[in-house]
Amino acid sequence: VDFGEPRNISAVITKGSGVNPEWVTSYQVLYSDDADEWKPIKDEKGQPI
């Protein structure tokens, strides 16, 4: 998702399939200042979340 400018994101919602028993089991949250180099969001201890 490209928000066009820096934004604070406080939640992410995922949705499974309405027809088949399929759902998200994991995902990554990354950010980039230039759309070339992507970095993980990290917690206060420096661990990727």
N, CA, C and O atoms as a CHARMM CRD file, in Angstrom:
* protein
*
  196
    1    1 VAL  N      0.85000  -1.17400   0.00000 PROA 1      0.00000
    2    1 VAL  CA     0.00000   0.00000   0.00000 PROA 1      0.00000
    3    1 VAL  C      0.88900   1.22800   0.00000 PROA 1      0.00000
    4    1 VAL  O      1.80800   1.33300   0.81200 PROA 1      0.00000
    5    2 ASP  N      0.62800   2.13700  -0.88500 PROA 2      0.00000
    6    2 ASP  CA     1.37300   3.39300  -0.93900 PROA 2      0.00000
    7    2 ASP  C      0.45100   4.49800  -0.44100 PROA 2      0.00000
    8    2 ASP  O     -0.52800   4.83300  -1.10700 PROA 2      0.00000
    9    3 PHE  N      0.75100   5.06500   0.71900 PROA 3      0.00000
   10    3 PHE  CA    -0.07300   6.12800   1.29000 PROA 3      0.00000
   11    3 PHE  C      0.26800   7.50000   0.72100 PROA 3      0.00000
   12    3 PHE  O     -0.41900   8.48000   1.01100 PROA 3      0.00000
   13    4 GLY  N      1.32600   7.57800  -0.09100 PROA 4      0.00000
   14    4 GLY  CA     1.68300   8.83600  -0.72500 PROA 4      0.00000
   15    4 GLY  C      2.51000   9.77500   0.13400 PROA 4      0.00000
   16    4 GLY  O      3.17000  10.67500  -0.38700 PROA 4      0.00000
   17    5 GLU  N      2.48300   9.57600   1.42800 PROA 5      0.00000
   18    5 GLU  CA     3.24900  10.38600   2.37100 PROA 5      0.00000
   19    5 GLU  C      3.36800   9.60000   3.66700 PROA 5      0.00000
   20    5 GLU  O      2.60200   8.66000   3.87700 PROA 5      0.00000
   21    6 PRO  N      4.30900   9.95400   4.54600 PROA 6      0.00000
   22    6 PRO  CA     4.44800   9.21800   5.81000 PROA 6      0.00000
   23    6 PRO  C      3.14600   9.22400   6.62000 PROA 6      0.00000
   24    6 PRO  O      2.47700  10.25100   6.73200 PROA 6      0.00000
   25    7 ARG  N      2.80700   8.08100   7.17400 PROA 7      0.00000
   26    7 ARG  CA     1.59200   7.92100   7.99200 PROA 7      0.00000
   27    7 ARG  C      1.90300   7.04000   9.19400 PROA 7      0.00000
   28    7 ARG  O      2.76500   6.16500   9.12000 PROA 7      0.00000
   29    8 ASN  N      1.20800   7.26800  10.29300 PROA 8      0.00000
   30    8 ASN  CA     1.26100   6.37300  11.44600 PROA 8      0.00000
   31    8 ASN  C      0.15900   5.34300  11.27700 PROA 8      0.00000
   32    8 ASN  O     -1.01000   5.69500  11.12200 PROA 8      0.00000
   33    9 ILE  N      0.53200   4.07500  11.30700 PROA 9      0.00000
   34    9 ILE  CA    -0.42400   2.97700  11.17300 PROA 9      0.00000
   35    9 ILE  C     -0.54800   2.32600  12.54900 PROA 9      0.00000
   36    9 ILE  O      0.45700   1.92900  13.14000 PROA 9      0.00000
   37   10 SER  N     -1.76200   2.21600  13.05600 PROA 10     0.00000
   38   10 SER  CA    -1.94600   1.66400  14.40100 PROA 10     0.00000
   39   10 SER  C     -2.60400   0.29000  14.40500 PROA 10     0.00000
   40   10 SER  O     -2.71100  -0.33100  15.46200 PROA 10     0.00000
   41   11 ALA  N     -3.04800  -0.19900  13.24700 PROA 11     0.00000
   42   11 ALA  CA    -3.67800  -1.51400  13.19300 PROA 11     0.00000
   43   11 ALA  C     -3.64500  -2.04400  11.77000 PROA 11     0.00000
   44   11 ALA  O     -3.59600  -1.28000  10.80600 PROA 11     0.00000
   45   12 VAL  N     -3.67200  -3.36900  11.65700 PROA 12     0.00000
   46   12 VAL  CA    -3.76100  -4.04300  10.36400 PROA 12     0.00000
   47   12 VAL  C     -4.84600  -5.09300  10.49200 PROA 12     0.00000
   48   12 VAL  O     -4.84300  -5.88100  11.43800 PROA 12     0.00000
   49   13 ILE  N     -5.76300  -5.11000   9.55600 PROA 13     0.00000
   50   13 ILE  CA    -6.84000  -6.09900   9.56000 PROA 13     0.00000
   51   13 ILE  C     -6.62800  -7.03900   8.38500 PROA 13     0.00000
   52   13 ILE  O     -6.33600  -6.59400   7.27500 PROA 13     0.00000
   53   14 THR  N     -6.77100  -8.33000   8.62200 PROA 14     0.00000
   54   14 THR  CA    -6.70100  -9.31100   7.54700 PROA 14     0.00000
   55   14 THR  C     -8.01900 -10.05800   7.49000 PROA 14     0.00000
   56   14 THR  O     -8.74300 -10.13700   8.48300 PROA 14     0.00000
   57   15 LYS  N     -8.32500 -10.60500   6.32500 PROA 15     0.00000
   58   15 LYS  CA    -9.58800 -11.30300   6.13600 PROA 15     0.00000
   59   15 LYS  C     -9.32800 -12.58200   5.35600 PROA 15     0.00000
   60   15 LYS  O     -8.59400 -12.57000   4.36800 PROA 15     0.00000
   61   16 GLY  N     -9.91700 -13.67000   5.78800 PROA 16     0.00000
   62   16 GLY  CA    -9.80700 -14.92900   5.06400 PROA 16     0.00000
   63   16 GLY  C    -10.78700 -14.97200   3.91300 PROA 16     0.00000
   64   16 GLY  O    -11.54400 -14.02800   3.68600 PROA 16     0.00000
   65   17 SER  N    -10.76600 -16.05900   3.19900 PROA 17     0.00000
   66   17 SER  CA   -11.67500 -16.25200   2.07100 PROA 17     0.00000
   67   17 SER  C    -13.08600 -16.50200   2.58400 PROA 17     0.00000
   68   17 SER  O    -13.27400 -17.19900   3.58100 PROA 17     0.00000
   69   18 GLY  N    -14.06400 -15.94100   1.91500 PROA 18     0.00000
   70   18 GLY  CA   -15.45600 -16.18100   2.29500 PROA 18     0.00000
   71   18 GLY  C    -15.99800 -17.48200   1.74300 PROA 18     0.00000
   72   18 GLY  O    -17.05700 -17.94100   2.17200 PROA 18     0.00000
   73   19 VAL  N    -15.28200 -18.09300   0.78400 PROA 19     0.00000
   74   19 VAL  CA   -15.76100 -19.29300   0.10600 PROA 19     0.00000
   75   19 VAL  C    -15.00000 -20.53800   0.55500 PROA 19     0.00000
   76   19 VAL  O    -15.60100 -21.58900   0.77900 PROA 19     0.00000
   77   20 ASN  N    -13.70300 -20.42300   0.68400 PROA 20     0.00000
   78   20 ASN  CA   -12.85400 -21.56300   1.02800 PROA 20     0.00000
   79   20 ASN  C    -12.27500 -21.39400   2.43100 PROA 20     0.00000
   80   20 ASN  O    -12.18600 -20.27100   2.92900 PROA 20     0.00000
   81   21 PRO  N    -11.88100 -22.49200   3.07300 PROA 21     0.00000
   82   21 PRO  CA   -11.27100 -22.38100   4.39900 PROA 21     0.00000
   83   21 PRO  C     -9.81300 -21.92300   4.29100 PROA 21     0.00000
   84   21 PRO  O     -8.88900 -22.69600   4.54400 PROA 21     0.00000
   85   22 GLU  N     -9.62400 -20.66700   3.91600 PROA 22     0.00000
   86   22 GLU  CA    -8.29100 -20.09600   3.74400 PROA 22     0.00000
   87   22 GLU  C     -8.17700 -18.84200   4.59400 PROA 22     0.00000
   88   22 GLU  O     -9.14100 -18.08800   4.72700 PROA 22     0.00000
   89   23 TRP  N     -6.99700 -18.61500   5.17400 PROA 23     0.00000
   90   23 TRP  CA    -6.79600 -17.44700   6.01000 PROA 23     0.00000
   91   23 TRP  C     -5.30700 -17.10400   6.06300 PROA 23     0.00000
   92   23 TRP  O     -4.45600 -17.92900   5.72800 PROA 23     0.00000
   93   24 VAL  N     -5.01300 -15.90100   6.48000 PROA 24     0.00000
   94   24 VAL  CA    -3.63200 -15.44700   6.62600 PROA 24     0.00000
   95   24 VAL  C     -3.04900 -16.07700   7.88100 PROA 24     0.00000
   96   24 VAL  O     -3.67300 -16.04500   8.94200 PROA 24     0.00000
   97   25 THR  N     -1.85600 -16.64700   7.76600 PROA 25     0.00000
   98   25 THR  CA    -1.20300 -17.23200   8.93900 PROA 25     0.00000
   99   25 THR  C     -0.01200 -16.39500   9.40300 PROA 25     0.00000
  100   25 THR  O      0.40500 -16.50300  10.55600 PROA 25     0.00000
  101   26 SER  N      0.53900 -15.56200   8.51700 PROA 26     0.00000
  102   26 SER  CA     1.62100 -14.65700   8.90800 PROA 26     0.00000
  103   26 SER  C      1.77700 -13.57700   7.84600 PROA 26     0.00000
  104   26 SER  O      1.35500 -13.74500   6.70200 PROA 26     0.00000
  105   27 TYR  N      2.38000 -12.48100   8.23800 PROA 27     0.00000
  106   27 TYR  CA     2.69300 -11.41800   7.29100 PROA 27     0.00000
  107   27 TYR  C      3.79900 -10.56000   7.88000 PROA 27     0.00000
  108   27 TYR  O      4.09100 -10.64500   9.07200 PROA 27     0.00000
  109   28 GLN  N      4.41600  -9.72900   7.03900 PROA 28     0.00000
  110   28 GLN  CA     5.46900  -8.82100   7.47300 PROA 28     0.00000
  111   28 GLN  C      5.00000  -7.39500   7.26100 PROA 28     0.00000
  112   28 GLN  O      4.25200  -7.10300   6.32800 PROA 28     0.00000
  113   29 VAL  N      5.45000  -6.51200   8.13600 PROA 29     0.00000
  114   29 VAL  CA     5.19500  -5.07900   7.97000 PROA 29     0.00000
  115   29 VAL  C      6.54200  -4.43200   7.68500 PROA 29     0.00000
  116   29 VAL  O      7.43800  -4.44000   8.53000 PROA 29     0.00000
  117   30 LEU  N      6.67600  -3.87600   6.49600 PROA 30     0.00000
  118   30 LEU  CA     7.91600  -3.24100   6.05900 PROA 30     0.00000
  119   30 LEU  C      7.64300  -1.79500   5.69700 PROA 30     0.00000
  120   30 LEU  O      6.50400  -1.41800   5.42100 PROA 30     0.00000
  121   31 TYR  N      8.69500  -0.98400   5.69900 PROA 31     0.00000
  122   31 TYR  CA     8.55000   0.40300   5.26400 PROA 31     0.00000
  123   31 TYR  C      9.71600   0.76900   4.36000 PROA 31     0.00000
  124   31 TYR  O     10.76300   0.12200   4.38200 PROA 31     0.00000
  125   32 SER  N      9.52000   1.81400   3.56300 PROA 32     0.00000
  126   32 SER  CA    10.56500   2.28800   2.66600 PROA 32     0.00000
  127   32 SER  C     10.41300   3.78100   2.46300 PROA 32     0.00000
  128   32 SER  O      9.29900   4.29600   2.37300 PROA 32     0.00000
  129   33 ASP  N     11.52800   4.46700   2.39300 PROA 33     0.00000
  130   33 ASP  CA    11.52100   5.89600   2.07700 PROA 33     0.00000
  131   33 ASP  C     11.61000   6.14100   0.57400 PROA 33     0.00000
  132   33 ASP  O     11.28200   7.22500   0.09100 PROA 33     0.00000
  133   34 ASP  N     12.06400   5.10400  -0.17100 PROA 34     0.00000
  134   34 ASP  CA    12.29700   5.29700  -1.60200 PROA 34     0.00000
  135   34 ASP  C     11.66000   4.22800  -2.49600 PROA 34     0.00000
  136   34 ASP  O     11.85300   4.26600  -3.71200 PROA 34     0.00000
  137   35 ALA  N     10.91600   3.28600  -1.93700 PROA 35     0.00000
  138   35 ALA  CA    10.27500   2.17700  -2.66400 PROA 35     0.00000
  139   35 ALA  C     11.29700   1.23300  -3.29500 PROA 35     0.00000
  140   35 ALA  O     10.93200   0.40600  -4.13100 PROA 35     0.00000
  141   36 ASP  N     12.56400   1.34000  -2.91200 PROA 36     0.00000
  142   36 ASP  CA    13.61700   0.44300  -3.39000 PROA 36     0.00000
  143   36 ASP  C     14.10600  -0.46300  -2.26800 PROA 36     0.00000
  144   36 ASP  O     14.13000  -1.68700  -2.40300 PROA 36     0.00000
  145   37 GLU  N     14.49100   0.15200  -1.17000 PROA 37     0.00000
  146   37 GLU  CA    15.00700  -0.58900  -0.01800 PROA 37     0.00000
  147   37 GLU  C     13.92500  -0.65900   1.05000 PROA 37     0.00000
  148   37 GLU  O     13.47400   0.37000   1.55300 PROA 37     0.00000
  149   38 TRP  N     13.50500  -1.88800   1.40000 PROA 38     0.00000
  150   38 TRP  CA    12.43400  -2.09800   2.37200 PROA 38     0.00000
  151   38 TRP  C     13.02200  -2.60600   3.67500 PROA 38     0.00000
  152   38 TRP  O     13.89100  -3.47800   3.67500 PROA 38     0.00000
  153   39 LYS  N     12.54600  -2.05900   4.78700 PROA 39     0.00000
  154   39 LYS  CA    13.05400  -2.40000   6.11500 PROA 39     0.00000
  155   39 LYS  C     11.88500  -2.83500   7.00100 PROA 39     0.00000
  156   39 LYS  O     10.77800  -2.31200   6.86900 PROA 39     0.00000
  157   40 PRO  N     12.13000  -3.79500   7.90800 PROA 40     0.00000
  158   40 PRO  CA    11.06300  -4.22100   8.81500 PROA 40     0.00000
  159   40 PRO  C     10.80800  -3.18700   9.90700 PROA 40     0.00000
  160   40 PRO  O     11.72200  -2.47800  10.32800 PROA 40     0.00000
  161   41 ILE  N      9.57800  -3.10700  10.35400 PROA 41     0.00000
  162   41 ILE  CA     9.23100  -2.31400  11.52900 PROA 41     0.00000
  163   41 ILE  C      9.77900  -3.07100  12.73800 PROA 41     0.00000
  164   41 ILE  O      9.63300  -4.29100  12.81200 PROA 41     0.00000
  165   42 LYS  N     10.40500  -2.37300  13.68200 PROA 42     0.00000
  166   42 LYS  CA    11.00800  -3.03300  14.84500 PROA 42     0.00000
  167   42 LYS  C     10.39400  -2.52200  16.14500 PROA 42     0.00000
  168   42 LYS  O      9.92100  -1.38800  16.23100 PROA 42     0.00000
  169   43 ASP  N     10.41600  -3.40000  17.15900 PROA 43     0.00000
  170   43 ASP  CA     9.92000  -3.00800  18.47300 PROA 43     0.00000
  171   43 ASP  C     10.99600  -2.23000  19.22700 PROA 43     0.00000
  172   43 ASP  O     12.05900  -1.94700  18.67400 PROA 43     0.00000
  173   44 GLU  N     10.72600  -1.88600  20.48100 PROA 44     0.00000
  174   44 GLU  CA    11.65700  -1.07300  21.26300 PROA 44     0.00000
  175   44 GLU  C     12.97300  -1.78300  21.56300 PROA 44     0.00000
  176   44 GLU  O     13.95200  -1.13400  21.93200 PROA 44     0.00000
  177   45 LYS  N     13.01200  -3.11200  21.40900 PROA 45     0.00000
  178   45 LYS  CA    14.25000  -3.87100  21.61000 PROA 45     0.00000
  179   45 LYS  C     15.00100  -4.10500  20.30000 PROA 45     0.00000
  180   45 LYS  O     16.03400  -4.77400  20.28800 PROA 45     0.00000
  181   46 GLY  N     14.48600  -3.55700  19.19900 PROA 46     0.00000
  182   46 GLY  CA    15.14200  -3.71200  17.90600 PROA 46     0.00000
  183   46 GLY  C     14.78600  -4.98100  17.16100 PROA 46     0.00000
  184   46 GLY  O     15.40500  -5.30700  16.14800 PROA 46     0.00000
  185   47 GLN  N     13.78000  -5.70700  17.66400 PROA 47     0.00000
  186   47 GLN  CA    13.36100  -6.94600  17.02200 PROA 47     0.00000
  187   47 GLN  C     12.25200  -6.67700  16.00500 PROA 47     0.00000
  188   47 GLN  O     11.33000  -5.91300  16.29200 PROA 47     0.00000
  189   48 PRO  N     12.32500  -7.29500  14.81000 PROA 48     0.00000
  190   48 PRO  CA    11.24100  -7.12000  13.82800 PROA 48     0.00000
  191   48 PRO  C      9.90700  -7.59300  14.40100 PROA 48     0.00000
  192   48 PRO  O      9.84200  -8.59900  15.10800 PROA 48     0.00000
  193   49 ILE  N      8.86100  -6.86200  14.08900 PROA 49     0.00000
  194   49 ILE  CA     7.52200  -7.26800  14.54000 PROA 49     0.00000
  195   49 ILE  C      6.67600  -7.66000  13.35300 PROA 49     0.00000
  196   49 ILE  O      5.51500  -8.03300  13.51800 PROA 49     0.00000
